[in-house]
Amino acid sequence: MSGRILHVVMLRLAPDTPAANLESVMSGLAALQKDVPGFLEFAHGPNRDFEKKSPEYAYGFQCSFADKDALQSYADNPTHKQLGAKLVAMCVDGANGIWVADIEVG
């Protein structure tokens, strides 16, 4: 059994990405909390890049999950897959414009 997982995603959005489209995907991901057991938190927003280390990634979100199994349930969820495809379409270089880290914190 794994500890709690922070799922961190950074997006290299295409310059012409409509804000409404991005907000729609973020709202959809947040709504998955009620459908995916162990999906604990969701937060999203612009990358302020105060340390000047990731200017190409304009936006990001983070989710926390009770454990690896909950993260896998999220990854396998059909709605998550549909929303993920929309994010891929919004990013420069498609899937290569998305950076992901899964951090075990407990």
C-alpha contacts under 8 A as a table, 3 or more apart, distances in Angstrom:
res1	aa1	res2	aa2	distance
1	M	67	D	7.29
1	M	68	K	7.66
2	S	67	D	5.33
2	S	68	K	5.79
2	S	104	E	7.62
2	S	106	G	7.85
3	G	66	A	6.89
3	G	67	D	5.21
3	G	68	K	7.36
3	G	104	E	5.98
3	G	105	V	6.31
3	G	106	G	4.42
4	R	64	S	7.04
4	R	65	F	5.72
4	R	66	A	4.67
4	R	67	D	4.69
4	R	68	K	7.42
4	R	104	E	5.77
4	R	105	V	5.53
4	R	106	G	5.27
5	I	64	S	5.60
5	I	65	F	5.15
5	I	66	A	6.52
5	I	67	D	5.69
5	I	68	K	6.57
5	I	71	L	7.47
5	I	102	D	6.25
5	I	103	I	5.43
5	I	104	E	4.57
5	I	105	V	6.06
5	I	106	G	7.75
6	L	62	Q	6.77
6	L	63	C	5.84
6	L	64	S	4.50
6	L	65	F	6.51
6	L	101	A	7.89
6	L	102	D	5.58
6	L	103	I	5.02
6	L	104	E	6.45
6	L	105	V	7.16
7	H	62	Q	5.48
7	H	63	C	5.09
7	H	64	S	6.01
7	H	65	F	7.72
7	H	100	V	7.19
7	H	101	A	5.89
7	H	102	D	4.55
7	H	103	I	6.51
8	V	60	G	7.54
8	V	61	F	6.11
8	V	62	Q	4.47
8	V	63	C	6.64
8	V	100	V	5.61
8	V	101	A	5.15
8	V	102	D	6.31
8	V	103	I	7.91
9	V	60	G	5.50
9	V	61	F	5.39
9	V	62	Q	6.15
9	V	98	I	6.86
9	V	99	W	5.62
9	V	100	V	4.55
9	V	101	A	6.64
10	M	57	Y	5.84
10	M	58	A	7.62
10	M	59	Y	5.96
10	M	60	G	4.22
10	M	61	F	6.62
10	M	98	I	5.79
10	M	99	W	5.06
10	M	100	V	6.51
11	L	57	Y	5.11
11	L	58	A	6.27
11	L	59	Y	5.30
11	L	60	G	5.67
11	L	91	C	6.62
11	L	97	G	6.09
11	L	98	I	4.87
11	L	99	W	6.58
12	R	56	E	5.76
12	R	57	Y	4.33
12	R	58	A	5.89
12	R	59	Y	7.14
12	R	91	C	5.40
12	R	92	V	5.88
12	R	97	G	4.90
12	R	98	I	6.23
13	L	17	T	6.64
13	L	57	Y	7.06
13	L	58	A	6.47
13	L	59	Y	7.35
13	L	90	M	5.80
13	L	91	C	4.24
13	L	92	V	5.77
13	L	97	G	7.27
14	A	17	T	5.52
14	A	90	M	5.85
14	A	91	C	5.03
14	A	92	V	4.97
17	T	21	N	7.27
17	T	22	L	7.39
17	T	90	M	6.00
18	P	21	N	5.39
18	P	22	L	6.68
19	A	22	L	5.18
19	A	23	E	6.12
20	A	23	E	5.06
20	A	24	S	6.06
21	N	24	S	5.10
21	N	25	V	6.47
22	L	25	V	5.27
22	L	26	M	6.26
22	L	87	L	7.71
23	E	26	M	5.01
23	E	27	S	6.03
24	S	27	S	5.18
24	S	28	G	6.19
25	V	28	G	4.99
25	V	29	L	6.20
25	V	83	L	5.85
25	V	86	K	7.42
25	V	87	L	7.40
26	M	29	L	5.13
26	M	30	A	6.17
26	M	44	H	7.28
27	S	30	A	5.10
27	S	31	A	6.18
28	G	31	A	5.10
28	G	32	L	6.65
28	G	83	L	7.20
29	L	32	L	5.33
29	L	33	Q	7.66
29	L	42	F	7.95
29	L	80	H	6.72
29	L	83	L	7.27
30	A	33	Q	5.93
30	A	42	F	5.85
30	A	43	A	7.89
31	A	34	K	6.14
31	A	35	D	7.58
32	L	35	D	5.05
32	L	36	V	5.97
32	L	39	F	7.79
32	L	74	Y	7.90
32	L	79	T	7.95
32	L	80	H	7.69
33	Q	36	V	5.54
33	Q	37	P	7.43
33	Q	39	F	5.23
33	Q	40	L	6.82
33	Q	41	E	7.40
33	Q	42	F	7.90
34	K	37	P	7.49
34	K	39	F	7.95
36	V	39	F	5.68
36	V	70	A	7.17
36	V	73	S	6.62
36	V	74	Y	6.12
36	V	77	N	7.97
37	P	70	A	6.34
37	P	73	S	7.90
38	G	65	F	5.43
38	G	66	A	4.84
38	G	67	D	7.20
38	G	70	A	5.11
38	G	71	L	7.89
39	F	63	C	7.41
39	F	64	S	6.27
39	F	65	F	4.68
39	F	66	A	6.59
39	F	70	A	6.41
39	F	71	L	7.40
39	F	74	Y	7.60
40	L	63	C	7.29
40	L	64	S	5.38
40	L	65	F	5.33
40	L	66	A	6.64
41	E	62	Q	7.92
41	E	63	C	5.34
41	E	64	S	5.12
41	E	65	F	7.30
42	F	61	F	7.26
42	F	62	Q	5.78
42	F	63	C	4.46
42	F	64	S	6.74
43	A	61	F	5.57
43	A	62	Q	5.47
43	A	63	C	6.60
44	H	59	Y	7.69
44	H	60	G	5.72
44	H	61	F	3.99
44	H	62	Q	6.38
45	G	59	Y	5.84
45	G	60	G	5.79
45	G	61	F	6.43
46	P	58	A	5.87
46	P	59	Y	4.28
46	P	60	G	6.29
47	N	55	P	7.84
47	N	57	Y	6.83
47	N	58	A	5.19
47	N	59	Y	4.96
47	N	60	G	6.40
48	R	58	A	7.83
49	D	52	K	5.17
49	D	53	K	6.49
49	D	54	S	6.08
49	D	55	P	6.21
52	K	55	P	6.34
54	S	57	Y	5.73
55	P	58	A	6.51
57	Y	60	G	7.49
65	F	68	K	7.31
65	F	70	A	5.82
65	F	71	L	5.84
66	A	70	A	6.19
66	A	71	L	7.91
67	D	70	A	5.44
67	D	71	L	6.57
68	K	71	L	5.07
68	K	72	Q	6.19
69	D	72	Q	4.99
69	D	73	S	6.23
70	A	73	S	5.03
70	A	74	Y	6.32
71	L	74	Y	5.06
71	L	75	A	6.19
72	Q	75	A	4.93
72	Q	76	D	6.09
73	S	76	D	5.14
73	S	77	N	6.07
74	Y	77	N	5.18
74	Y	80	H	6.67
75	A	80	H	6.51
75	A	81	K	7.11
76	D	80	H	7.33
76	D	81	K	7.15
77	N	80	H	5.23
77	N	81	K	6.37
78	P	81	K	5.03
78	P	82	Q	6.30
79	T	82	Q	5.07
79	T	83	L	6.17
80	H	83	L	5.12
80	H	84	G	5.90
81	K	84	G	4.98
81	K	85	A	6.22
82	Q	85	A	5.21
82	Q	86	K	6.55
83	L	86	K	5.07
83	L	87	L	6.38
84	G	87	L	5.00
84	G	88	V	6.22
85	A	88	V	5.04
85	A	89	A	6.35
86	K	89	A	5.13
86	K	90	M	6.43
87	L	90	M	5.03
87	L	91	C	6.43
88	V	91	C	5.40
88	V	94	G	4.65
88	V	95	A	5.09
88	V	97	G	7.51
88	V	98	I	7.42
89	A	94	G	5.72
90	M	94	G	7.14
91	C	94	G	5.05
91	C	95	A	7.18
91	C	97	G	5.31
91	C	98	I	7.13
92	V	96	N	7.52
92	V	97	G	5.23
93	D	96	N	5.32
93	D	97	G	5.30
94	G	97	G	5.49
94	G	98	I	7.50
95	A	98	I	5.49
96	N	99	W	7.51
